[in-house]
Amino acid sequence: MNVQHGQGGRIDVQPDLSLGSYPCIYALGDFANTGDGSGKMLPQLASVAQQTGWHCARNIAAHANGSPTSAFAYFDKGILAMIGRNAAIAEIGPQRITLTGFIAFIAWLGVHAFLLTTLPAKVSSCFKWAWNYFGGVSVEGILDSPSLSPVQATSTNSVQNAHPDTPIADLR
């Protein structure tokens, strides 16, 4: 199969996300060069991947039903980036209104909680975020760092077998 590669080694796709001479094969997400309609390639962002996924599914269904496929049109929802505690940046809307600091931090949390698919995932994530924010310590960091808590062992072998990658001196 001879597939045309473009910018960044990604696969160049047609406006309907198919692969040129292979109209039954589609490429999307991070490994596809997807255009915005004006010839400019879209960035490798989750929103691009998500929208191309939904569009690709509609085109596959149309193709299977013998209907014509349609060109992909990206809807820019903006960009959010977490920088650190109470620090994020957001660019939203067609005018690219910029938010920074705590307001963007809260926006990032809200959008990411909203995009989680199940209620248990939302509750679990919000609890972990709150724990990390107010406690300042990651539970995973404690569990993955045995040197932060005392280890009681009856012999050197049992300590070494429990944590073979950690020097014995760090476990006492």
PEWO-V736902 format. One record per residue. N is the residue number from 1. SS is DSSP state (H for helix, E for strand, - for the rest). Layout:
N,SS ; N,SS
//
This chain:
1,- ; 2,- ; 3,- ; 4,- ; 5,E ; 6,- ; 7,H ; 8,H ; 9,H ; 10,- ; 11,E ; 12,E ; 13,- ; 14,- ; 15,- ; 16,- ; 17,- ; 18,E ; 19,E ; 20,- ; 21,- ; 22,E ; 23,E ; 24,E ; 25,E ; 26,E ; 27,- ; 28,- ; 29,H ; 30,H ; 31,H ; 32,E ; 33,E ; 34,- ; 35,E ; 36,- ; 37,- ; 38,- ; 39,- ; 40,- ; 41,E ; 42,- ; 43,- ; 44,- ; 45,- ; 46,H ; 47,H ; 48,H ; 49,H ; 50,H ; 51,H ; 52,H ; 53,H ; 54,H ; 55,H ; 56,H ; 57,H ; 58,H ; 59,H ; 60,H ; 61,H ; 62,H ; 63,H ; 64,H ; 65,- ; 66,- ; 67,- ; 68,- ; 69,- ; 70,- ; 71,- ; 72,- ; 73,- ; 74,- ; 75,- ; 76,- ; 77,- ; 78,- ; 79,E ; 80,E ; 81,E ; 82,E ; 83,E ; 84,E ; 85,- ; 86,- ; 87,E ; 88,E ; 89,E ; 90,E ; 91,E ; 92,E ; 93,- ; 94,- ; 95,- ; 96,- ; 97,E ; 98,E ; 99,E ; 100,E ; 101,H ; 102,H ; 103,H ; 104,H ; 105,H ; 106,H ; 107,H ; 108,H ; 109,H ; 110,H ; 111,H ; 112,H ; 113,H ; 114,H ; 115,H ; 116,- ; 117,- ; 118,- ; 119,H ; 120,H ; 121,H ; 122,H ; 123,H ; 124,H ; 125,H ; 126,H ; 127,H ; 128,H ; 129,H ; 130,H ; 131,H ; 132,H ; 133,H ; 134,H ; 135,H ; 136,- ; 137,- ; 138,- ; 139,H ; 140,H ; 141,H ; 142,H ; 143,H ; 144,- ; 145,- ; 146,H ; 147,H ; 148,H ; 149,- ; 150,- ; 151,- ; 152,- ; 153,- ; 154,- ; 155,- ; 156,H ; 157,H ; 158,H ; 159,H ; 160,H ; 161,H ; 162,H ; 163,- ; 164,- ; 165,- ; 166,- ; 167,- ; 168,H ; 169,H ; 170,H ; 171,H ; 172,-
//
